Structure formats: structure tokens, C-alpha cells
């Protein structure tokens, strides 16, 4: 993220985008706080943003009043609770925006298509378009599962540092959904290495016997997101995988490009 530059007029329109500079700066500070783990001091924000302390203090005071930031007893600033409502609404909309892409996956692969997010330590399914086959997979939108037994979980955690993955697994445990579920941290870390090498993840009867799932992450998504297709193991074969994975990767890239667009008219 490029550093902001100080100015004496916080409400001065930004020449490049036509936006209001104080708004751009406030959102920049919120994103920097998120990148830092959600809690920072003013001096840290000043060092990373390039803004002078009085300007940062003024912006943070406004964000505190609005409830988007809260000041901790140690005088540091943390992301505030009002952001939770915005995030939940945006997550629901993300599923809505993804539906045309999921529909395309169904049309091109013949299997049920899903979108899932990493929410804390869990996977939550936010959108689905079912296959047209009479025998098809169905996952309720809003369902939460543990990441170790799912293709989307592997896709979402593939680039997470090993120590963070181990900590997550220690918190959730690794219960066996089927006899094929990975139940050791070492086994799961090996599976993540396979995802990194192959560029996609597989759930091979690990969440439900008879069901096979292929998943890829959505690159550069504003929140950790993955697309997947799922179907009977008799249809989602190794041969079918060779055909389906490039489609999944292409659709994920196109969704990523659409999410990166700011939606403004040219």
C-alpha cells in the first residue's frame, strides 16, 4: 500500500481520484490497523503512513466517535465493533456477487459450485449453485465446518505459515468426519504443500464418503475466499480433475478481477 502524504487540508479533494482526502486517509489507517493485527499505536501509524501525528490523532478521534475504532486502556487504538456489521454485510454481498461465476462453473463442469470464506478458525459457505444432475451435492449456505476436512479449507490455508496452521488446528482439534479425514497436523501440512505445488486442493472422501471436491483460492481477494465444485466420486474422477481444475482457476481469476474493480464508470 503506497504511503499517504501529509497536507494541511484534510478535506481537500484528491486530484487523482476526485475523492475526499480525509476519507481516503481514514480508510488507509483502518487498513493499516487491520494489517497490523487490529491494534496499533499512533506512532506506528505515523511511521507506516507518513502522516504527521496531529493529523492521525484528528482522524482517529473521529473514527472513535463513530465507533469504527476504540481506544484501549493502554492508549493504543483497536478496530471497533461497528466494523463487524459492515464486514458481515459485505460477506453476504460477496456471495451474491459470486453467484454468476458459480453458475458458470456449474454450466462448464456439471457439478455443484460453492464459495467459502475463512471466518476465524472455521470455514463458512456463503454461496452455492447446485448441479443439474439428479444426484448432486448440497451444502447449506451459512454452514460452518472445520478446515482440515475440506478442499476449501486446504485452499484457504495453503499459504498460511506452518506455525499459524498448527495453532489453528490446536484450537479446533482434528475430528475425523470419515475414515479418510486427515487427523494429524503433519498430515495436514503435507496436504497444504501438495496444494501449493499443484495449484488446487482436493477433498477426497474426507468430509463425506462418496463425495469428492476440488477447490482453489480466489487470488488477491479482499478476504480469504475459495471456489469449489463438489460431486460424486464416480463423476469427479482423476480424469475429470484434469478438465475441471483449469476452469476453476480461470473463473477464480475472473472473480478476483471483478472484485478488484472499484465499480466506477469510466
Number of C-alpha atoms within 10 A of each C-alpha: 8 8 12 16 10 14 13 7 10 17 14 14 15 14 9 6 9 9 13 14 18 18 16 16 22 17 13 18 21 21 15 19 20 14 11 12 11 15 18 20 15 16 15 15 22 18 12 14 20 15 19 16 15 11 18 21 15 12 18 21 15 14 18 16 10 12 14 18 23 20 17 12 7 7 11 14 20 20 22 18 12 12 14 12 10 11 12 11 11 13 18 13 13 20 21 14 15 23 18 13 21 27 19 16 26 21 14 13 21 21 26 25 31 31 27 28 25 21 14 8 17 17 23 23 24 24 24 25 22 20 22 12 11 6 10 15 18 15 17 12 15 13 12 18 16 20 24 34 26 26 28 33 29 28 28 26 21 25 13 10 10 15 9 11 20 15 13 18 19 11 10 13 14 18 13 14 17 13 12 15 22 22 17 15 19 12 13 22 20 11 19 25 16 16 22 15 11 10 16 23 28 24 23 21 20 22 24 17 15 12 19 24 28 24 31 30 30 27 17 13 17 11 15 16 29 26 30 28 30 28 24 17 15 11 15 23 13 11 9 12 16 11 13 19 21 13 16 28 20 14 20 26 18 15 20 19 14 14 17 12 8 7 8 5 4 3
